[in-house]
Amino acid sequence: MRLLRLYRALHDRFGPQRWWPGRSAYEVAVGAVLTQHTAWLNAARAVAALRVRGLLRPERVAALPPDRLADVIRPAGTYRVKARRLAALTHWLMERHGGTWASVRRAPLEPLRRELLAVSGLGPETADAILLYAAGRPVFVADAYARRVLARHRLLDPRAGYEEARAFIEAHLPSDPALFNEYHALLVAAAKRHCRTVPRCADCPLRFDLRGRRPAPASS
Ligand code: SF4
């Protein structure tokens, strides 16, 4: 099947990406919020600032005054907004799941996803990154990088939105969190190295799939 052939080609070229960096599920979830609208390097600085203060624990973040939390995560940018989002995520984890990830890992997926999407400031991309990378649930993160590559290969309509793309990918791959994890990371690698605003197909590992055609237009 075609999506798996693309996956193997990416994996053969780039190797395992080992996403997402984090020493605990909570740290991964915190990173998913902090990297919104900023490069991972900035988010990683904020995660490190939380770590040295012993704040990568939900009960510690929940007890922190909002201004203090905002101050600590300043390197991530838009830190007041992100502090509110981090507090909201932490509140959800404490109130709905007792502050641990065991029930997040086994709760029925669709209601769980709706719960997470109702947390203030969490859009589908962040919610799905938390579900996949922190909780190991089989949800594909169909971000703009993934959509761009798949649209250029005519697998997706260039106007396909996040949910349409996610549904397509999940319907055409085995429902395997490890596969979703690696595939998403590999698509991001391909988009950053080759499938940029102007695609660089010449030495791209997915060139074989174009079969001599030009890439289709993509919206991003
Ligand atoms: S750079 Fe070209 S070959 Fe590579 S993913 Fe984009 S469209 Fe496909």
Residues whose N, C-alpha, C, O or C-beta is under 5 A from the ligand:
A	BS01	SF4	V149 R152 H194 C195 P199 R200 C201 C204 L206 R207 P215
